[in-house]
Each structure stands twice: as structure tokens, then as C-alpha cells.
Amino acid sequence: MIMKDVLVQNQVGLHARPATFFIQKANEYKSSIWVEKDERRVNAKSLLGVLSLGIVGNTRIKIIADGSDEAEAIDNLVNLVESGFVM
């Protein structure tokens, strides 16, 4: 299991379009992936779960992956968040 903290820097946070990009990227991996904010953890492959966290700009989140491709999943998801969700 790998965990990394990342700062969501774009102004709108992880809503609508950025959340969709994030979920699409998470679904490319076999590993189980979660997003955690304020001790609340949701499945990163679930749009409703991710949106329910209410992640706004300048919020620190934790991305957690567990599985055969966990390192690649974490690296690519962290890069996506740090890029401002540019795919």
C-alpha cells in the first residue's frame, strides 16, 4: 500500500470536470485506489464518492493505492492533480 499527500491547486478543486478526469485515470489501474480528506475515505473510482468529499482549491488530500500497479497509479494521479487536471 502506498499513500501520498497532494495539494489540489486549481481554483475549482475536484468538482465536475476535474473529478471526471481523476476518476477516468484511476480506472486505468487494477489497484484499489482511495481519496481521503479530513479522515473521510472514498473510492477514487466513484464519481459520487469523490464529489461527496467537497474538495475545493487549496485543499490537501491523500491518495492511497493498494495492488499490483499501485506505484504507477499513485505517481500518475499525483501528477494529474499537480498539473491542475490537464490530461
C-alpha positions as CSV (number, residue, x, y, z in Angstrom):
1,M,0.0,0.0,0.0
2,I,1.3,3.5,-0.9
3,M,-0.1,6.8,0.3
4,K,0.8,10.3,-0.9
5,D,-0.4,13.8,0.1
6,V,-1.1,16.3,-2.6
7,L,-2.4,19.8,-2.7
8,V,-5.3,20.5,-5.1
9,Q,-4.1,23.8,-6.6
10,N,-6.7,24.6,-9.2
11,Q,-9.4,27.1,-8.2
12,V,-12.5,24.9,-8.6
13,G,-11.0,21.9,-6.8
14,L,-12.1,18.4,-7.6
15,H,-15.5,19.1,-9.0
16,A,-17.3,18.0,-12.2
17,R,-14.8,18.0,-15.0
18,P,-11.6,17.6,-12.9
19,A,-13.3,14.9,-10.9
20,T,-14.2,13.1,-14.1
21,F,-10.6,13.3,-15.3
22,F,-9.3,11.9,-12.0
23,I,-11.8,9.0,-12.0
24,Q,-11.0,8.1,-15.6
25,K,-7.3,8.0,-14.7
26,A,-8.0,5.9,-11.5
27,N,-10.0,3.4,-13.5
28,E,-7.0,2.7,-15.7
29,Y,-5.4,0.7,-12.9
30,K,-6.1,-2.7,-11.3
31,S,-5.2,-1.4,-7.8
32,S,-7.8,-0.3,-5.3
33,I,-7.5,3.4,-5.0
34,W,-9.0,5.8,-2.4
35,V,-9.0,9.5,-1.8
36,E,-9.0,10.8,1.7
37,K,-9.9,14.3,3.0
38,D,-10.3,15.1,6.7
39,E,-10.3,11.4,7.8
40,R,-13.0,10.6,5.3
41,R,-12.0,8.0,2.7
42,V,-13.9,7.2,-0.6
43,N,-13.3,5.0,-3.6
44,A,-11.3,7.1,-6.2
45,K,-13.1,5.2,-9.0
46,S,-16.5,6.5,-7.9
47,L,-17.7,9.9,-9.1
48,L,-20.3,10.3,-6.4
49,G,-17.7,9.3,-3.8
50,V,-15.1,11.8,-4.9
51,L,-17.7,14.6,-5.3
52,S,-19.1,13.9,-1.9
53,L,-15.7,14.9,-0.3
54,G,-16.3,18.5,-1.4
55,I,-12.7,19.1,-2.4
56,V,-12.1,22.8,-3.1
57,G,-9.0,24.6,-4.3
58,N,-6.0,24.7,-2.0
59,T,-7.1,21.6,-0.1
60,R,-4.7,18.8,0.8
61,I,-5.9,15.3,0.0
62,K,-4.3,11.9,0.4
63,I,-4.3,9.4,-2.5
64,I,-4.0,5.8,-1.4
65,A,-3.4,2.8,-3.7
66,D,-3.1,-0.9,-3.0
67,G,-2.4,-3.5,-5.6
68,S,-0.1,-4.7,-8.4
69,D,0.2,-1.3,-10.1
70,E,0.0,0.9,-7.0
71,A,3.2,2.8,-7.6
72,E,2.3,3.8,-11.2
73,A,-1.2,4.7,-10.1
74,I,-0.1,7.0,-7.3
75,D,2.6,8.7,-9.5
76,N,0.2,9.4,-12.3
77,L,-2.7,10.5,-10.1
78,V,-0.5,12.8,-8.1
79,N,0.9,14.3,-11.4
80,L,-2.6,14.8,-12.6
81,V,-3.6,16.7,-9.5
82,E,-0.4,18.8,-9.5
83,S,-0.9,19.7,-13.2
84,G,-4.3,21.2,-12.5
85,F,-6.1,18.3,-14.1
86,V,-4.6,18.8,-17.6
87,M,-4.8,15.5,-19.4
